[in-house]
Amino acid sequence: MVLDRLPFPPPLEPMLAKASDALPDGDGWLFEPKWDGFRAIVFRDGDEMLIQSRDLKPLDRYFPELAVPLRAALPDRCVLDGEVVIARGGGLDFEALLLRIHPAASRVNMLAAESPASFVAWDLLALGDEDLRSIPQGRRRERLESALRTAAPPVHLTPATRDRGLAAEWFDRFEGAGLDGVVAKRLDAPYQPGKRAMVKIKHQRTADCVVAGFRWHKNGPGTHIGSLLLGLFDGEGTLHHVGITSSFTWDRRAALVEELAPLREGALDKHPWREWAEWSSHGDADASGQRLPGATSRWNRGKDLSWEPLRTERVVEVAYDHLQGTRFRHATTFRRWRPDKPPAACRYDQLDETPAYEIAKIMGGA
């Protein structure tokens, strides 16, 4: 692929964001919803096109259904920054995106037909012979709106506002559609590849979880604790594996080895995940078809996922940003031990639920 008529060639490092606990104050900010998808920079030069991922790799083969609509919606020669998302059931489905990263073209094509992807644009970096990266964000937004004025689904222009109050409303209201939060950008700032020049404000809340096991650090058994395995009870009293927490200092990881040692004694005798541990020890951790603490998949193949059971007697409070189905979307952050909480109180019903906000209402216009 040539793409040699564009003002600059691929690959391009995307501009990044740094985390903040609150929306920035003052004037001069542009606010946008934070989409939960795959970051994508689209390079188009006539019939030639490349969809580049955040880590500078091509994404085109995983989303073949986007080629035709992107050519129909985008200017003949341009570079756009945005996100590839899959929307269904009134919200964004990140798990459906993950399934696309598959080596078999037949599998990808089948999934493309069943759950087609969309592209949400939020920045215009080049148009014709113009390199727009040095002009202010506010002007780039105006140029983007003009360039995509006739765009139709599945190509969308992200909503944007300069009103901090409306951005705060979006932060609360759009979560039900699966969006991560809000991104803030300086209106007078240029596009800064590879720099954390944006601000992201993500949803974060806490949960009390049962500590049901742990993994050793990659240095080997008996050295340091790598991560704690977390569980929550459903309404029927079944303990589900919901994720991990691993945000410990080096010294704390060493201290946890001794601290957790008493809970290892007889842990497997009545452990709710006993069968999982037995499957893992025989090398078929994913035999049940469930998402297990020691199961392998194409996302983690090659990693040591063996785990050690603990008696389910301790409770930990962790911070999390998003619940994806029945599990935490990302690794959680350790807050504190909760000796005052009984393990039986660690249930799903403690988690906040945000009413679904139809994604079509967001993608339907600014």
Buried (B, 14 or more C-beta within 10 A) or exposed (E): EEBEEBBEBBBBBBBBBEEBEEBBEEEBBBBBBBBBBBBBBBBBBEEBBBBBBBEEEEBBEBBBBBEEBBBEBBBEBBBBBBBBBBBEEBBBBBEBBBBBBBEEEEEBEEBBEEBBBBBBBBBBBBBEEBBBBEBBBBEBBEBBBEBBEEBEBBBBBBBBBBEBEEBBEBBEBBBBBBBBBBBBBBBEBBBBBEBEBBBBBBBBEBBBBBBBBBBBBEEEEEEBBBBBBBBBBEEEEEBBBBBBBBBBEEEEBBBBBEEBEEBBEEBBEEBBBEEBBEBBEEEEBBBEEEBBBBBBEEEEEEEEBBBBBBBBEBBBBBBBBBBBEEBBBEBBBBBEEBEEBEBEEBBBEEBEEBEEBBBEEBBEEE
